[in-house]
């Protein structure tokens, strides 16, 4: 198991390196630049800006400089936040006057008084909290619906569960979000229609410092709107997988030995049927926690999705690179956790 994890971590760095190279190349291949506006800036100002952000250097030199700032850690006596050019995402104090710094994504081109790490610190925790709650809604709603639909195949329970799944897949957030706001925020006035209930500073960088009713009432509608579509996917996968597993020979053998139906389902059928569900949870987790533009715009949530789309429009290269690399990290880490869960769900799977 240890060698498998070490090998996958090495692959993870290779994947992130390839993603960074492709993203960097595509960004600079698109016509235009980060300082082009409807009202053109004087050429002298553009030249000074390009020199300040090293955009006048050859592309290979720019890419090498970016990789150096991202991947190479520093150990020095400089305290965090001394300048925009040396703002690191990870800062660990090692001694009285010694610091460990890692992952400098650089300054933002459009928000010139902020760095990419500033944007991450302020907005990524909100997207992370919303994504975790949406994923929780998806699992708590999708897995039971899929199990009930499979065990009660071709009954009213099956039809109801699959109807909910079809509704979740068919109705996008751009429709469901305003509908929830109109019912619960405007008509009934049970929940606030927009906003988010937590603000910096966050515990461990991502978790809210307080989780009272004011926090939850802001989170209920966006979490349900975002999680319903994912719950539909999980419900359909759970149903199809469980129907296939209960027809396997080892399930017939377990029943023939006289095991109770509840034990047959929980110990043998359900664990193996969850393998396809766990597989999709990896990319689903990465997509949800890094920000969803439509949900954040609909509910007025200050997350990463809005910044990412805006950065593409403004050609804000550091924000685009940082967000995509962050998504890649979440994705490969989630897939590693999924692969480790396979051995727990199916004892026949071994990594050595």
N, C-alpha and C positions, 0 to 999 in steps of 0.2 A: 504493500500500500504506500509506504514512504517513497519508494522509487517512482511509483506511478505519479504521485503528487508532485515530486520534484521535476519529473519530465514534463508534466502538464504546465508547471509554472514557467519552465523554459520556453515551451511552445507559446505560452501566453505573451511573453515579451516579443517573440517573433511575430505573432499576429498583430500586436499593437504597432510594431515597427512597420509592417506592411501597410496597415491601415493609415498610419501617419504619412507614409510616402505617397499613397494613392490620393489621399485628401489634399496634401500639399500640392501635388501636381495638378489636380483638377481645379483647385482654387486659382492657381496662376495661369491656367490655360483659358479660363473664361475671360472674354474681353472686358476691359474696364479696370478700375483700380479703386482702392479704399478712399481716395481723396477726391474722386470725381463727384461733382454736385451739379444740380440743375443750373445754378449760377457758378460758372467755372472760377476756380481760384487762380490767382496769378501764378505763372510758371515758377517764379522764385520761391513762393511759399510751398508749392508742391515739392520742389526740389529739396527744400529744407526739411519738410516732413519725411520724405523718403530717406534722407540721410539720417535723420534722428532715429527712425525705426529700421535702419539697415536695409531698406528696400531697394537701394541703389546698387547693392552687391549682387554678384551672380547667384542664380537660384540654388546651386549646390552649396554655396557658402551660407546662404540663408537657412537652408534645411539643416546643415550641419550645426549651425549656431542654435537652431531651435531644439534639435535633439540633445545638444549639450545642456541647455537650460532645463530640459524636462527630465532627462534620465540620470545626469551626473549629480550626486549629492555634494553638499559643501559642509565643511566644518570650520567655523571661524568664530570671531568674537562679535560679529555684527548682530544687533538685536533685530527682530522681525519688524518689517514695515518702515524701514529707514528711507526707502525710495521706491518709485514705481517700477524701476528696472530690476529690482532685487526683492520682489515680493514672492515668497515661496508658500505653497499650499501646506506643507508639512514643516513645522518648526518645533524641535525638541531641545530643551535645555539639558546640556550634558554636564555642566559644572558652573562655577561661580561666574565665569565670563566666556563660556564656550557654548556654541549652538550648533545643532545639526539641521541643515536646511535641505529641502528636496522639492522638486517639481515647481519650477517657475514657468508659468504659461505666458508671461509677458503682459504688457499694458494693452488696454483696449484702444483701438483706433478711433472709434466713434465716441466713447465716453473717456476722454483723455485724462480725466482726473482719477480714473479707476483702473485697476488691473483686472485681468480675467479671474484671478483668485478672489478678488473682492466680490465680483459678480457671483462666483460659486458660493462664497460664504453667506451671502445675503439671500440667494434665490434657490440654490440647490436643495437646502434643507426643506423648503416648502414643497418642492416637487417630490422629494424623497418621502416625506410624510404622507402626501396625497397618494403616491404610488403604493406605499405599503398598505394603506387603508383600502385602496381600490383592489389590490391583490387579495387582501383578506376577505373582502366582500365577494370577489369572484370565486374563491375557494369554498367559503362557507355556504354559498348559494349553489355553485355549480356541481360540486361533488355529491351532496345529498340528492339533488335533483336527478343526476345521472344514475345514482345507485337505485333510487326508487323507481325510475323509469325502466331500468333493466330488470329489476326483480318483479315488477308488475307489468311486464311487457304486454302490449296490446290491450291495456285497460285504461280507464279514465285517468289514472295517475301518470301513466306513460304519455298519454296525449297532452295532459296539462304540463308536464315537465318539458316536453319537446316544444310545446307552444311558447312557453317562457323563453326557451333557448332560441327559437326562431325570432321572437320579438327582440331579444337582445342583440342578435346578429343583424337584423333588418333595420332597426332604428338607431341611427348614429347619434353621437353625443351632441352634435349641432342641432338636432331636433329634440332629443330627450332633455338636454340641459334647460333650454327655455321653457319647456313644458313643466319641469319640476319647479322652476322659479315661479312660473305663473300660478301653480297650484299651491305650493307650500310657502312661497315667499311673498306673493302679492295678494292672493285670494284669502288663504287661511292665516297668513302672517305668523306661522309657527317657526320658521327658520329665516335667517338673514339671506337675502338673495345674492349678495356678493361679499367678497372679502375673505380673509383668512384669520384664524384666531390665535396664531403664534407669531412672535417677533423675536429678533435677535436680542440677547445672546442665546444660543442653543446649547443644550447639554450634549457633550461629546461631538459638537459641531453640527449635528443633524436633528436631534430630538428636542421637542418643545420643553421649555422650563416649567410650564404649568399646563395641566390638562383638565381644566374645569369644564363646566357646561358651555361657557362662551367659546371654548376651543372646539368642542364636539359639534355644536349647532352650526358652525361655519363649515364643518368638514362632511356632514352627512350627505347633503345633496351632491356635491362634486364627486365624492367617493362612490356613491351609488351609480351616478351617471357614467363614470369612467369604468367601474367594475362590472356593470351589467353585461356589456359586450363580451368581456373576457369570461364571465361566468357561463355564458351561452356556449362558448367554445369548450370549456372544461366539462360542462354537462353532457354535451354530445360525445366527446371523447370518452368520458367515463362510462356512459351507457354502452357505446359500441365495444369498448374493450372488455367490460364486465360480461356482456353477452357472449363474447368469444371465449373468455376464460372459463365460464361455467360449463362450457361444452367440451372442455379438455378431458383427457383420459384420467389424469390424476385427481380431478374433482369427482369423477365417477367412482374411482377407487376409494377416496375418502368417504363418500356416502355409503359405499358397499361395506366399509369397515364398521359402520354403525355410528359414525360421528354425528353429533347434532348439526342441524342445518345452519344454526348460528355460527358454530365453530368452523364449519366448512367455508362459509362465506367470509368471515373475518380473518381467519388464519391463512387460508389458502387462496381463495378467489380474489378478495379485495386487494390484497397487497400486490399481487402480480398485475392486476388490472390497472393499477395506478401508475405503472411505468410510462405509458404514453402521456398521461396527464403531467407527470413530473417533468417529462421531456420538454413540453411546451412552456412550463413555468419558467425556465431559464430565460429565453428571449422575452417572454412576457414581463418578467420582473425588470429586466434591463430597460424595456421600452416605457414602463409605467413610472419608474423612479427617476428617470432623467427628464421628465417633463412632457406634457402633452399640450400642444399649442391650443387646440380648440377648447378643451376643458378649462384651461387657465384663462383664456380670453372670455369665455361665456360667463364664468363665475367671478371674474375680476381677481384672480389669484396671482400673486407676484412670484411666479415660478420660473424655471429655466426655459420652458417651451417658447414663451414670448421673446425672450432674449435671443434664442437661437434663430428663430425665423427673422427677427429684425437684423441680426448680424449678417445673415445671408444677403438681405437687401442692401445693407450698408457696406458689404465686402469687408467686414471686420474679421480679418484673417485669424488673429489669435483666439477670438471667441469661437469661431467655427471649428478650428483645430482642437481647442480645449474641450468643447462639448462632444465632438465626435470621438475623441480619444477617451473621454470619460464614459461615454456609452459603450465603447469597445471594452473597457476595463470591467464595467458591470456585466457585460455579456459573457466574457470569458470566465469571470469568477463564478457567475451563476451557473454556467455550463459545467464547470468543475464540480460545484456542489451537487448538481444533478447527477453527474457520473458517480459520485461517491454514494449518493442515495440509492443508486441501482442495486448495489451490493446488499443494502439493508432490506430493500423490497423483495429481491430475488436472491436467495442464498446460493443459487447456481452460478452467479456472476462473481468472478474473481479477477483481481488485477495483478496478481503475481504469477 
